[in-house]
């Protein structure tokens, strides 16, 4: 079971590294790598990623409503990552703040 989980995490990370296009992949925490690898294009995927990594009291700014895919991390400041993800015909931008392996704050920076 442990090997299967590790294989899935590594596979998801590799898919993201090759399909997300550029960004700061080498500097991502393991949790952020896994979180972004979970964003595959449905709101259900986003909700599952948030359920796995968000603290219970997190205000998600409706992130779970969007069909996010192809995330691309644009910036890293300490434990905060700014990333863009495709959502239909738009691109949405978020800032994700991490503490102790959990998302503690999400800022919705809007769409392009």
C-alpha positions in Angstrom: 0.0 0.0 0.0 2.8 2.4 1.0 4.6 1.7 -2.4 1.4 2.3 -4.3 0.8 5.7 -2.6 4.4 6.7 -3.2 4.2 5.7 -6.8 1.0 7.8 -7.3 2.5 10.8 -5.6 5.7 10.6 -7.7 3.8 9.9 -10.9 1.4 12.9 -10.2 4.4 15.1 -9.5 6.2 14.0 -12.7 3.1 14.7 -14.7 2.8 18.1 -13.3 6.5 18.9 -13.8 6.2 18.0 -17.5 2.7 19.5 -18.2 2.5 22.6 -16.0 5.1 24.5 -18.0 8.0 26.2 -16.3 7.5 27.8 -12.9 9.4 27.1 -9.8 9.0 23.3 -9.6 12.4 22.7 -7.9 11.5 25.0 -5.0 8.1 23.6 -4.2 7.4 21.9 -0.9 6.3 18.3 -1.2 2.8 19.3 0.0 2.6 22.1 -2.7 3.8 19.6 -5.4 1.1 17.1 -4.4 -1.6 19.8 -4.1 -0.9 21.1 -7.6 -0.7 17.6 -9.0 -4.2 17.0 -7.7 -5.7 19.8 -9.8 -6.8 17.9 -12.9 -9.7 19.9 -14.2 -12.8 19.3 -12.1 -14.1 21.1 -9.0 -14.2 17.7 -7.3 -10.4 17.4 -7.8 -10.0 20.9 -6.2 -12.3 20.0 -3.3 -10.3 16.8 -2.6 -7.0 18.7 -2.7 -8.4 21.3 -0.3 -9.8 18.6 2.0 -6.4 16.9 2.1 -4.3 20.0 2.8 -6.4 22.8 4.2 -6.9 23.5 7.9 -10.5 23.0 9.0 -11.3 26.7 9.4 -9.9 27.8 6.0 -11.9 30.3 3.9 -11.3 29.0 0.4 -12.7 32.0 -1.4 -14.8 29.6 -3.4 -11.7 27.9 -4.9 -13.5 24.5 -4.8 -16.2 25.8 -7.2 -13.7 26.1 -10.1 -12.5 23.4 -12.5 -8.8 24.1 -12.1 -6.2 22.4 -14.2 -2.6 22.8 -15.5 -1.4 24.8 -12.4 1.8 26.8 -12.9 3.6 28.2 -9.8 4.7 31.7 -10.6 6.3 32.8 -7.4 7.4 31.7 -4.0 7.9 33.9 -1.0 8.7 32.0 2.2 5.9 29.5 2.6 3.6 31.3 0.2 3.1 30.3 -3.4 1.4 32.3 -6.2 0.1 30.1 -8.9 -2.2 30.2 -12.0 -4.5 27.5 -13.2 -6.7 27.2 -16.2 -10.4 27.3 -15.5 -12.5 26.9 -18.6 -11.7 29.9 -20.9 -10.0 31.8 -18.1 -6.9 31.6 -16.0 -7.3 32.1 -12.3 -4.6 33.2 -9.9 -4.2 32.3 -6.2 -1.8 32.9 -3.4 -1.6 29.8 -1.1 -0.1 30.2 2.4 1.3 27.1 4.1 2.2 26.4 7.7 3.2 22.9 9.0 2.2 21.2 5.8 -1.3 22.7 5.8 -2.9 25.5 3.8 -3.8 28.3 6.3 -4.8 31.0 3.9 -5.9 31.4 0.2 -6.0 34.7 -1.6 -8.0 34.8 -4.8 -6.1 37.2 -7.1 -8.8 37.1 -9.8 -8.7 35.9 -13.4 -7.0 36.9 -16.6 
